[in-house]
Amino acid sequence: MFVATNVNDLVEATVIAKLVRERALDPIRIEEKPFDVIAQQIVGIAALAPIKINDAFALIRRAYPFRELSREEFDRILLYLEGGGESLAARYSGLFGKIKIDHEMVSLAHPRIVRDLLLNIGTIVSEGYVDVLLKRRRLGSVEENFIKQLNIGDLFVLAGRVVRLIDTGANEAFVERADGQLPTVPRWNAAKMPLTSGVARAVRKLRTELAAHLVRTDRQEKSVDWLVENYDVSIANAQAIVEQFRAQMSISEIPVDQKMLIELYRGPDYSHYFFHSLVGRSANDALSRIVAWRVKERIGGNALVTIDDYGFLLTLRRSQEMPLEEWRLCFQGERAEEDLNSALRESQLVKWQFRGVAQTGLMVPRNSRGRQREVRQLSWSAEVLFRVLQQHEPEHPLLLEAYRQAAHTFLDAEATYDFLEAVSNFDWKLRELAAVSPFAFPIYASVIKESMMLEDPSIAIERIYHEMFARVANVTSAAS
């Protein structure tokens, strides 16, 4: 089967093989000063013997991830461990208190804390499945990791129908019917590892070099030979790559380094904006949240977001269309962190991320005396605590850690911020297309694939791709 998604996989395999030969690997990202781990470590240190506050602070800062931990941050974690934090200590210090501080000495609040620590030590969190309920009827279940991607109002397919998320509970997601509407959250990325930012840079390099070579020569054979020689790829695979690049150039242009290409394709009911931001899936996820939030702030309404390794798609109503200059304003580097946090507050990601943080930080114990707690019990406890802290103590260290993990572990905020700083100096292009371009088709396929209930999705995608490719050829012929 020869479709655009296969060629993208082929390009990825080509650049990854080259990176391996060159021994160029993505750098390891070490999480900086995770507050939940620090909380667990403080309790562990105190379990060995009482220790002076200053000595505990100095000891923890000797570890590389905690080298930049400030004393103010450390003191806030101590305050949490004493009784749960400002919002919980007044009534629940006995329940949440793990340590006591007396004459600048940190010790355990009760001997049973040692047993609780040994039962719950570790950083592997318990995740499970979430029941999806339509009124009182159970439609099925989805993984917690899937729920993390959703916002209230998002549409997805379950049990052969499109449903809209209206609320989430301790271990349930409540939905309503959304028959005939376009799903906003595809499920079709699970079988493929996400593209990392390092591999994304290598793909951009290949695109830039090959695009320049295609401009210099009219003979496809020369570009194939160049690709075989420089990337050690077979002739058949090089021909497939070059064919897709030439098809892209015939209807649009190649998104290369220092260029921000936006393609607009108007369907029967919606306007589809394809943003070719090749920064990796996690960074595209963060970037799309920022841009969608800013679109909502500028023109109102919600943009339907589909992310991909190679960019993202915003699907808008015709009345929401914006010119290029308006889109450039949505990609400004200023206030990017604040806008991402605002977008996360309206998502489910932080709430569900908090559950793991609360377990590691010993606020919600995984195990109690003689038995392991059910995932549903853990979820209910974390759900209640999240709502309390979100409303009454937004600076609680575990809540801050949940936001940080959402932005920097689940998403790749650093790569996103770097891209937003650089993209203002790029060459921006907005191309209105009569057909979906070959480079945009994999993202478009993620959307339409959800609506295919009566035929095999892979067969349907191949059929639709060839129909789209024929439209590209027709558009090109008409233009010439």
Secondary structure in CASP SS format (residue, H / E / C, confidence):
PFRMAT SS
TARGET T0000
AUTHOR 0000-0000-0000
METHOD secondary structure of the structure
MODEL  1
M C 1.00
F C 1.00
V C 1.00
A H 1.00
T H 1.00
N H 1.00
V H 1.00
N H 1.00
D H 1.00
L H 1.00
V H 1.00
E H 1.00
A H 1.00
T H 1.00
V H 1.00
I H 1.00
A H 1.00
K H 1.00
L H 1.00
V H 1.00
R H 1.00
E C 1.00
R C 1.00
A C 1.00
L C 1.00
D C 1.00
P C 1.00
I C 1.00
R C 1.00
I C 1.00
E C 1.00
E C 1.00
K C 1.00
P C 1.00
F H 1.00
D H 1.00
V H 1.00
I H 1.00
A H 1.00
Q H 1.00
Q H 1.00
I H 1.00
V H 1.00
G H 1.00
I H 1.00
A H 1.00
A H 1.00
L H 1.00
A C 1.00
P C 1.00
I E 1.00
K E 1.00
I H 1.00
N H 1.00
D H 1.00
A H 1.00
F H 1.00
A H 1.00
L H 1.00
I H 1.00
R H 1.00
R C 1.00
A C 1.00
Y H 1.00
P H 1.00
F H 1.00
R C 1.00
E C 1.00
L C 1.00
S C 1.00
R H 1.00
E H 1.00
E H 1.00
F H 1.00
D H 1.00
R H 1.00
I H 1.00
L H 1.00
L H 1.00
Y H 1.00
L H 1.00
E H 1.00
G H 1.00
G C 1.00
G C 1.00
E C 1.00
S C 1.00
L C 1.00
A H 1.00
A H 1.00
R H 1.00
Y H 1.00
S H 1.00
G H 1.00
L H 1.00
F H 1.00
G C 1.00
K C 1.00
I E 1.00
K E 1.00
I E 1.00
D E 1.00
H C 1.00
E C 1.00
M E 1.00
V E 1.00
S E 1.00
L E 1.00
A C 1.00
H C 1.00
P C 1.00
R H 1.00
I H 1.00
V H 1.00
R H 1.00
D H 1.00
L H 1.00
L H 1.00
L H 1.00
N H 1.00
I C 1.00
G C 1.00
T C 1.00
I C 1.00
V C 1.00
S C 1.00
E C 1.00
G C 1.00
Y E 1.00
V E 1.00
D E 1.00
V E 1.00
L E 1.00
L E 1.00
K C 1.00
R C 1.00
R E 1.00
R E 1.00
L E 1.00
G E 1.00
S E 1.00
V E 1.00
E E 1.00
E H 1.00
N H 1.00
F H 1.00
I H 1.00
K C 1.00
Q C 1.00
L C 1.00
N E 1.00
I C 1.00
G C 1.00
D C 1.00
L E 1.00
F E 1.00
V E 1.00
L E 1.00
A C 1.00
G C 1.00
R E 1.00
V E 1.00
V E 1.00
R E 1.00
L E 1.00
I E 1.00
D E 1.00
T E 1.00
G C 1.00
A C 1.00
N C 1.00
E E 1.00
A E 1.00
F E 1.00
V E 1.00
E E 1.00
R E 1.00
A C 1.00
D C 1.00
G C 1.00
Q C 1.00
L C 1.00
P C 1.00
T C 1.00
V C 1.00
P C 1.00
R C 1.00
W C 1.00
N C 1.00
A C 1.00
A C 1.00
K C 1.00
M C 1.00
P C 1.00
L C 1.00
T C 1.00
S H 1.00
G H 1.00
V H 1.00
A H 1.00
R H 1.00
A H 1.00
V H 1.00
R H 1.00
K H 1.00
L H 1.00
R H 1.00
T H 1.00
E H 1.00
L H 1.00
A H 1.00
A H 1.00
H H 1.00
L H 1.00
V H 1.00
R H 1.00
T C 1.00
D C 1.00
R C 1.00
Q H 1.00
E H 1.00
K H 1.00
S H 1.00
V H 1.00
D H 1.00
W H 1.00
L H 1.00
V H 1.00
E H 1.00
N H 1.00
Y H 1.00
D C 1.00
V C 1.00
S C 1.00
I H 1.00
A H 1.00
N H 1.00
A H 1.00
Q H 1.00
A H 1.00
I H 1.00
V H 1.00
E H 1.00
Q H 1.00
F H 1.00
R H 1.00
A H 1.00
Q H 1.00
M H 1.00
S H 1.00
I H 1.00
S C 1.00
E C 1.00
I C 1.00
P C 1.00
V C 1.00
D C 1.00
Q C 1.00
K E 1.00
M E 1.00
L E 1.00
I E 1.00
E E 1.00
L E 1.00
Y E 1.00
R E 1.00
G C 1.00
P C 1.00
D C 1.00
Y E 1.00
S E 1.00
H E 1.00
Y E 1.00
F E 1.00
F E 1.00
H C 1.00
S C 1.00
L C 1.00
V C 1.00
G C 1.00
R H 1.00
S H 1.00
A H 1.00
N H 1.00
D H 1.00
A H 1.00
L H 1.00
S H 1.00
R H 1.00
I H 1.00
V H 1.00
A H 1.00
W H 1.00
R H 1.00
V H 1.00
K H 1.00
E H 1.00
R H 1.00
I H 1.00
G C 1.00
G C 1.00
N C 1.00
A C 1.00
L E 1.00
V E 1.00
T E 1.00
I E 1.00
D E 1.00
D C 1.00
Y C 1.00
G E 1.00
F E 1.00
L E 1.00
L E 1.00
T E 1.00
L E 1.00
R E 1.00
R H 1.00
S H 1.00
Q H 1.00
E C 1.00
M C 1.00
P C 1.00
L H 1.00
E H 1.00
E H 1.00
W H 1.00
R H 1.00
L H 1.00
C C 1.00
F C 1.00
Q C 1.00
G C 1.00
E C 1.00
R C 1.00
A H 1.00
E H 1.00
E H 1.00
D H 1.00
L H 1.00
N H 1.00
S H 1.00
A H 1.00
L H 1.00
R H 1.00
E C 1.00
S E 1.00
Q C 1.00
L H 1.00
V H 1.00
K H 1.00
W H 1.00
Q H 1.00
F H 1.00
R H 1.00
G H 1.00
V H 1.00
A H 1.00
Q H 1.00
T H 1.00
G C 1.00
L C 1.00
M C 1.00
V C 1.00
P C 1.00
R C 1.00
N E 1.00
S E 1.00
R C 1.00
G C 1.00
R E 1.00
Q E 1.00
R C 1.00
E C 1.00
V H 1.00
R H 1.00
Q H 1.00
L H 1.00
S H 1.00
W H 1.00
S H 1.00
A H 1.00
E H 1.00
V H 1.00
L H 1.00
F H 1.00
R H 1.00
V H 1.00
L H 1.00
Q H 1.00
Q H 1.00
H H 1.00
E C 1.00
P C 1.00
E C 1.00
H C 1.00
P H 1.00
L H 1.00
L H 1.00
L H 1.00
E H 1.00
A H 1.00
Y H 1.00
R H 1.00
Q H 1.00
A H 1.00
A H 1.00
H H 1.00
T H 1.00
F H 1.00
L C 1.00
D C 1.00
A H 1.00
E H 1.00
A H 1.00
T H 1.00
Y H 1.00
D H 1.00
F H 1.00
L H 1.00
E H 1.00
A H 1.00
V H 1.00
S C 1.00
N C 1.00
F C 1.00
D E 1.00
W E 1.00
K E 1.00
L E 1.00
R E 1.00
E E 1.00
L E 1.00
A C 1.00
A C 1.00
V C 1.00
S C 1.00
P C 1.00
F C 1.00
A C 1.00
F H 1.00
P H 1.00
I H 1.00
Y H 1.00
A H 1.00
S H 1.00
V H 1.00
I H 1.00
K H 1.00
E C 1.00
S C 1.00
M C 1.00
M C 1.00
L C 1.00
E C 1.00
D C 1.00
P H 1.00
S H 1.00
I H 1.00
A H 1.00
I H 1.00
E H 1.00
R H 1.00
I H 1.00
Y H 1.00
H H 1.00
E H 1.00
M H 1.00
F H 1.00
A H 1.00
R H 1.00
V H 1.00
A H 1.00
N H 1.00
V H 1.00
T H 1.00
S H 1.00
A H 1.00
A H 1.00
S C 1.00
END
